[in-house]
Amino acid sequence: MTLSGTEAQARTLGGYDDASRLRQVHDRDWVLDRVTGEPEVLVDLGSGIGQLLQAALERHPSLRLAVGLERSEHRIAEAGERLRPYASRVALHQADLTAPAPLPHRADVVTMTSVLHWLFPVEQRVLAWVRDHLAPGGSFLLTTYHPARDEHGLGGEDDIVREALTGLGIAPEAVPGLLADRGVLPIATRTRPEDELASLLGEFFTVDTWWEREATVTVGEAAQYEHFHAATFGDYYASVLEPGLRAEFFRAVGRAGWRRQQERGRVSAMPVRLWRLVPRGQDSAQPRQRTDTT
Ligand SMILES: C[S@@+](CC[C@H](N)C(=O)[O-])C[C@H]1O[C@@H](n2cnc3c(N)ncnc32)[C@H](O)[C@@H]1O
């Protein structure tokens, strides 16, 4: 069967450089602005196409090693191209962060942006890994998204998907059951509420400071949201449908996003939190909260 352009894109999570400008890339400078001093080793978890690693290398000539761990072979390949000019200052490893293998490095900074929800419900494994791989005095900079959720645990992108599936003739009340039958956990369940996440993080780290901002996605046309969804979520949701319906599903997601854009002036908005964490026992200060308006 011939795949549509969007289906092919979803399969490789392609087009992320462009799509991530709508949301994820804003985490990059937000996080890197919190890196202080002259770090020598930085590890980025779920490093995608290497955007954060590249920016870190440019900002910090002190970095002798920037390490990326990422599951997608397509993304590793794209990151490899992007980071080729930095030669031996970069190491990229294909890795599954739900079962992370030890590395022979201790990092001054570990970053993880827009990734933790994909590791639900075994986030403890990566959190323990980070604790064990931080150099003394090092810190972990983590961003987490927190869409509101309904009684079925759906919210954020799940709502847009529900609207798209409804457009394909599936009753809205049947959507939670359809996702569950196909083993697709709602993203708003994966993301966990802030207080639950704070307890989980507290098993391994002291929260030094956290900041919060609103992540708003806006688009200029339906096709732009279709593209964003395919680059960000790939086949995750589309896999609940027969292959013959998937091209239409992606178009319906684009239409649902565009309808919201026209009705509300944005497709979505949700709080994003940036946590600066240090291994437990290294800092006993009370956590400080800041609210960012940018
Ligand atoms: C939304 S993207 C974020 C990419 C990048 N950190 C950013 O902020 O733009 C999520 C990334 O996590 C990766 N990922 C998801 N599950 C993973 C896993 N179990 N192990 C390693 N990487 C994973 C995906 O392949 C994807 O590149």
The ligand as a MOL file (V3000), in Angstrom:
LIG
                    3D

  0  0  0     0  0            999 V3000
M  V30 BEGIN CTAB
M  V30 COUNTS 27 29 0 0 0
M  V30 BEGIN ATOM
M  V30 1 C 8.7140 15.5450 21.8120 0
M  V30 2 S 10.2720 14.8570 21.3490 0 CHG=1
M  V30 3 C 11.3900 15.9470 22.2380 0
M  V30 4 C 12.7340 16.0060 21.5480 0
M  V30 5 C 13.6760 17.0590 22.1510 0
M  V30 6 N 14.0680 16.7030 23.5090 0
M  V30 7 C 13.0100 18.4180 22.1340 0
M  V30 8 O 12.7760 18.9880 23.2050 0
M  V30 9 O 12.7290 18.9030 21.0440 0 CHG=-1
M  V30 10 C 10.3620 13.3770 22.3500 0
M  V30 11 C 11.6290 12.5920 22.0370 0
M  V30 12 O 11.7640 11.5250 22.9600 0
M  V30 13 C 12.1810 10.3750 22.2590 0
M  V30 14 N 11.7830 9.1900 23.0380 0
M  V30 15 C 10.5280 8.8020 23.3200 0
M  V30 16 N 10.5530 7.6680 24.0440 0
M  V30 17 C 11.8570 7.3580 24.2300 0
M  V30 18 C 12.5230 6.2880 24.8900 0
M  V30 19 N 11.8540 5.3210 25.5070 0
M  V30 20 N 13.8720 6.2740 24.8770 0
M  V30 21 C 14.5700 7.2580 24.2460 0
M  V30 22 N 13.9890 8.2940 23.5940 0
M  V30 23 C 12.6430 8.3300 23.5910 0
M  V30 24 C 11.4590 10.4900 20.9310 0
M  V30 25 O 12.0300 9.6710 19.9280 0
M  V30 26 C 11.5900 11.9650 20.6530 0
M  V30 27 O 12.7580 12.2930 19.9460 0
M  V30 END ATOM
M  V30 BEGIN BOND
M  V30 1 1 1 2
M  V30 2 1 2 3
M  V30 3 1 2 10
M  V30 4 1 3 4
M  V30 5 1 4 5
M  V30 6 1 5 6
M  V30 7 1 5 7
M  V30 8 2 7 8
M  V30 9 1 7 9
M  V30 10 1 10 11
M  V30 11 1 11 12
M  V30 12 1 11 26
M  V30 13 1 12 13
M  V30 14 1 13 14
M  V30 15 1 13 24
M  V30 16 1 14 15
M  V30 17 1 14 23
M  V30 18 2 15 16
M  V30 19 1 16 17
M  V30 20 1 17 18
M  V30 21 2 17 23
M  V30 22 1 18 19
M  V30 23 2 18 20
M  V30 24 1 20 21
M  V30 25 2 21 22
M  V30 26 1 22 23
M  V30 27 1 24 25
M  V30 28 1 24 26
M  V30 29 1 26 27
M  V30 END BOND
M  V30 END CTAB
M  END
